[in-house]
Amino acid sequence: MEAITKAAEVSSRVLERALGAVKEGVSELDIAAEAYSLAFKLGSEEPHIYVNVGPHPRVHAEPLRDSVVRDGVLVTLVVGADFRGYYANTSVSTFVGSSMPDEIKKALTCAMKVYDEAAVLTKPGTRPIQVMSRLDTIYSEYGLLDRRLVGYLHGVGLQVEEFPITTIVPSHRAAELRIGMVIALVHPPIMLPKYGTVKIEDTFVIVEEGLRRLTSARELVL
């Protein structure tokens, strides 16, 4: 837990640095370079940085040289930084431009509500499938059920993504969450054609009273 807590501190700082590098004219590769540089300086040996500049939604987007930030798109940043072999994972999306379309405003509001609800409902003894049904109700309220990917959390530790990986392995959705497990939520983004993706993700540790947050993506949402 000491190493994961340190990895969370590194991940949060790297995410803030990457967010500060987002501006018109820079490429995904430019943004990733800023993030990787700081991650290495802070002691992360095998960081994973993903950058998705709209308008085309991509999941786990390896940074591309020719994908350049322009007005009117979403930029999603994902940081998985390690420290002494243990990882933390955090993500955030930001809009570039002076006038945010209503479709993006709705998706951001939905993503924040889903995140906040998931953070309250996820606790010892919970099975992810139970929370997923409630989160799908929220997605439906905003008309975004068909824009979200199934699943909402994954484990974090020796790998950026490990058991339970609810977005990839259906059987993991029935796993019982226990005290001491480290998880990241909300993992799957909302996919918005023409704009990119909307995602807010933090690393938490499951404690007796619920969740203790280790990273700070939620505070970066504008």
C-alpha positions, 0 to 999 in steps of 0.5 A, spaced: 500 500 500 505 504 501 508 503 494 501 504 491 500 510 495 506 513 492 504 511 485 498 514 486 501 521 487 506 520 481 500 519 477 496 525 479 502 529 478 503 526 471 496 527 469 496 534 471 502 536 467 499 532 461 492 536 462 497 543 462 500 541 455 493 540 452 492 546 447 491 547 440 496 545 435 500 540 439 499 532 438 498 526 442 505 525 442 507 532 444 502 531 450 505 524 452 512 526 452 510 531 457 507 526 461 512 520 460 518 525 462 515 527 469 513 520 470 520 518 469 523 524 473 518 522 479 521 514 479 516 511 475 519 505 471 514 503 466 509 508 466 503 507 461 500 514 458 494 514 453 492 520 449 485 520 445 484 527 441 477 527 438 473 527 434 474 520 433 473 516 440 479 511 441 479 506 447 486 505 450 489 510 445 496 510 444 499 517 442 499 518 435 504 523 432 499 526 427 493 526 431 493 534 433 489 538 438 484 543 435 478 547 437 471 543 438 474 537 441 475 532 447 482 530 449 482 524 454 488 523 458 490 516 461 496 515 466 498 509 469 504 510 473 508 505 477 512 505 483 517 500 486 513 495 481 506 497 483 501 501 479 495 507 480 491 509 474 487 515 473 484 519 467 480 525 465 477 528 459 477 536 457 474 540 452 478 544 447 474 551 445 470 557 448 463 554 446 462 547 449 456 543 445 450 541 449 452 534 447 458 534 451 455 538 457 450 532 458 456 527 457 460 530 462 454 531 467 452 524 466 460 522 467 460 526 474 454 523 476 456 516 474 462 517 478 459 519 484 454 514 485 459 508 483 464 511 489 458 511 494 455 504 492 462 500 491 464 498 498 466 491 502 461 485 500 459 489 493 459 485 487 460 490 481 454 487 477 449 490 482 452 497 481 452 496 474 445 496 474 444 502 477 449 506 473 446 504 467 439 507 470 443 514 470 446 513 463 439 511 460 437 518 464 441 522 459 440 518 453 447 515 453 446 508 455 449 506 448 455 510 448 458 507 454 462 501 455 460 495 459 463 495 466 465 500 471 471 498 474 478 494 474 483 492 479 490 495 480 496 493 483 502 489 480 499 491 473 495 497 471 489 493 470 488 486 473 482 482 477 477 484 477 477 486 470 469 488 469 470 491 462 473 485 459 471 479 463 464 478 464 465 473 470 469 478 474 462 482 474 460 477 480 466 477 484 465 480 491 469 486 493 473 486 499 477 490 504 484 492 502 483 491 494 485 497 490 480 498 484 480 504 479 473 507 477 470 509 472 474 505 467 470 505 461 469 512 457 463 515 454 464 515 446 462 521 443 462 521 435 465 527 432 468 529 439 472 524 442 471 520 449 469 523 456 472 519 462 473 520 469 477 515 473 481 515 480 484 509 484 481 507 490 482 502 496 476 499 499 476 500 506 471 498 512 467 504 511 467 504 503 472 507 499 478 511 500 481 515 494 488 515 492 488 519 486 485 526 484 482 526 477 475 528 480 478 535 482 480 536 475 474 536 472 472 543 469 
